Amino acid sequence: MTDKKLITQKVKTRQPLWFELFLLLLVLMPLPFGSNRPWASDLFALLTGALTLWMLFDVYHAKPFIGPAPRKRLLFAAACFALVLLWTYLQTASFMPTSWHHPLWAEAQSVLGAGPSFISLDPDAFWEAFLRFGALGLCFLVAFTGGRDRHGAFSLVKALAFAGVFYALYGLVVQAAGGTTILWYEKWAYEACLSSTFVNKNSYATYGGLGLLCTLAFLIQYFRHMRIEDVALAAQSRKAAFIASLGFKEILWLTLPFIYVAALSLSCSRAGVASTLVGMGVFFMALAVNRRWGMRLWGILTALGLGVFLFFLTLGGDALLMGLDQAQLDEDSSMRLAGYNLVRQAIMDNPWLGFGLGSFENAFRLYRDSSLPVWFHHAHNDYLETAFEFGLPAFSLLMMALFALLSCCLQGVWGRKRGGVYPALACGALALVGTHAFMDFSMHIPAIAATAMALLGVGVAQSWSSRQET
């Protein structure tokens, strides 16, 4: 009689050392307040640059192991990104036409005497912001190169999934102890809300949402590699044998999403939870398209989505409903709308040239009035803030680069079978951070931005088979 046991196909492929170090960097980035400190973000940029050089050296001298990638779209995205980087530098160059320089420099020269002038209103803030921004492009490149190998893609998703579990568990432990500390520091904001190693509850919720998506993708891939030895079993018998053969480790893996749900529910972040639900919805819809699900499975997916939403509300209780208080919503919304109107006014005053990369906090002082009772370090809308700093042409180039990469993932969702979960994950991750970017500044947190770019890199890398011609 055939032994109907479940076996797991284990992969013992070792990744290049530069890729393993890159994964370690991604895992550690949330630890120092999401790397949202100058020393942490500069270190991230330096290490990412070093790993990129190592990767290029290794790939150049190694025998090619991958097939052709979508070259035209990748080159288009790279060209757009390079032009944006060049423009941000030119904003701080004094040799640009004087008529392009912000008029405030001329007023300063009339008072203080001769001196340089620029397009940017705060050129001193440029280099730190430039390093952060440029490192994100390198992060995508390293993830794309390492993720072209399917084992590398799985390793990245698994590392981010388990890193997210660790930070969620840490947040839950701290919250159970009173929620008054971040690492060894006393909390100075959001004392009643779970924020793990992040300062801002919304930033943690965004990172936790990305981790939840990675965990779902990891579980799908993990159980996809499990099979029943007796392939002649009927479908129902195979399902029963599958369930009966689950070991302690497999059952433990299945509990991981609930850890995320508990942490997100206690974050009090209505925007973070809503964005996570949007990201999950896009991820599962992309999977449904990839697997060509029928109407019955679409109905199950819809019911599952509603169930997850209700589960969030039930588990979060007062902690999540705290963020849904109508008075608080009205006050917060009025301040944000006032800020958005002022930022839009600033953009219309200088639509072509922008105010300079990294200049938002100081340049926005020119526009703040009595309609905004609090100071905005960020615009609480990444799209508006980027258009404010870059100008509309450069902002449009950046969006075109992202859409070109997203189109690769969409084609991968439709055409890929073996690795379809990775472009679906990238679509879900972009939907999550893209939705939250309308309401906050999470993409200015290096740990979140680097995680999103790494998932996009893997998603694009796995959108094409290594044997497929472009």
Salt bridges, closest charged atoms under 4 A:
GLU20 OE1 - ARG14 NH2 3.47
GLU128 OE2 - ARG132 NH2 3.54
ASP332 OD2 - ARG270 NH2 2.70
ASP332 OD2 - ARG336 NE 2.97
GLU361 OE2 - HIS377 ND1 2.70
ASP382 OD1 - HIS444 ND1 2.91
GLU385 OE2 - HIS378 ND1 3.01
GLU385 OE2 - HIS444 NE2 3.22
ASP440 OD2 - ARG336 NH2 3.83
ASP440 OD1 - HIS380 ND1 3.49
